């Protein structure tokens, strides 16, 4: 059992555009986070079939470890994930439902760092986030997600 929280929410209009932090955002099942590249179908992988492109999450602990282990500082939004969490074991949420505030998400698959991330940041980011690159999730229930919201597993 855990109870974590949302550290930050980050979106961008297109696949290579800079991420910007927002205080809150509307989550829409089957579409994504309103205003984000995957909601708008302009993300780098929007044309790829399959689930797990509605929301991406990463642990702030992984970003902090990147600086310690690889001497590479990455700002939370620069990890290219929508929701940065604290005290949430994301790798354990594949196939499970969890709430972020009042919104229910379903963990779909792990989100390994890709060459696109390395191109936009540094190769150290890709290497350092291997096996801790976050989680891809689908939105189960509509609602608003805000920075500071609690994150809990659904029993």
N, C-alpha and C positions, 0 to 999 in steps of 0.2 A: 504494500500500500504506500502511496506517496501523495503529497500535495505540493505541487510546484506553482510557478506563476509565469505570466507573460512579462518578459523584460522589455521587448520592443516588437513593433509590427513594421514590416518593410515591404514596399511595393515599387514597381516600375511599370512604365507604359509599354516598353518593348524589351526584347531579349538581351540586348547589349546596353541598354540605358542604365544610368545610375539609379541605385535604389534610393528611395526617400522614406523616411520614418513618418508614420502617422500615429495619432493617439488612439484611434479606433477605426473599425472598418466593418462593413456588412459582409457576412458570409452567406453565400447562396448555393444550396445543393445543386449539383450537376454543372455548376458554372465556375465557382471559385470566389475569390475575394474581390469585391467590386472595385474596379479601377486598376487591378493588377494585370500584367501581361497575359496570364493564362485565362483570366475572366474575359479579356478582350480578344483572345485567340491570336496574340502577337508575340508569344513567347518563343524562344529558340526551339522548343520541342512541341509546340502546339499542334503540329500536323502529325505527330506520332500517335498512333492509336493506343488506347488503354486507359486505365484508371491511375489515380495517384498524382494528378497534376493540378488539383484544386487548391491545395495548401501545402507548403513545405515548412518544416520546423527544424531547428538546430539548437543544441544546448549551449548556453553561454560558457559552460565549463569546457567544452571542446574548443571554443574560440580562445579562451584563456590558456588552455594547454598548448595550443599552437604557438603562442608567444613564448611560453616556458621551454617547450621541447624543440622548437624550430627557430627560435629567435625571430619570429615574423609576427608583427602586430597587424591584426585584421579587425577593422571596425565591424560591429555586429551586422549592419546592413550589407557590408561588402561580402559577406558569406553567401549572398544571393538567395537566402531563405526568407520566407515571409514572416515567420514567428520565431523569435529567439526566446528560449525558455530558461528557467533556473529550477534545479531540483526535480527534473523530470527525466526518467530513464527511457528515452525515446526508442532505443533499440529493442526494448521489451514490449512496445506497443503495436508491433506489426500484427494485424489481424484482430486488433482489439479496439473497442470504442472508449473514448475519453471525452471529458467536457473541458472546454476552454470558455470560462464564464458560463453563459447559458447555451452555448453552441456545442452540439455533439459532433465530434470528428471520428473517423475510423482510420486507424493506421493501415496503410496499404503495403508499403515496402520501404526498405532502407534507401536513403538518398546519398549514394556515394558521390564524392567530389568528381567533377568531370574536367575535361580539357578546356571547356568553355570558361569555367571558373579560373583555371590556371592562366588562360589567356588574358582575362580581365584583371587578374591580381598578380600572382606569382606562383611558380611551380611549387614553392614551399607550402602554399595553402592547400594545393591538391594532395601533396604527400602527407602533410600533417593532419588532414581531416579524413584520411582513409580509415574506415571502420568507425568513424564518429562524425560522418557528414550529415547526419540528421535523418528525418523521416518524411516520406510523402504520405499525404492523407487526403481523404475525401470528406466532404461536408455532408453530414447526415441530417442536421436540423438547421434551419435558417435563424440568423440572429446577428447581433453585434458583438465583436471581439474588441476588447480594449486593453491597452497596456496596464499591467497590474492585475489582470484577471487571474483567478485561481485556475489551475489545471489539475483535474482529478480523474482517476480511472472510473469507468462505469462498472458497477458490480453486476 
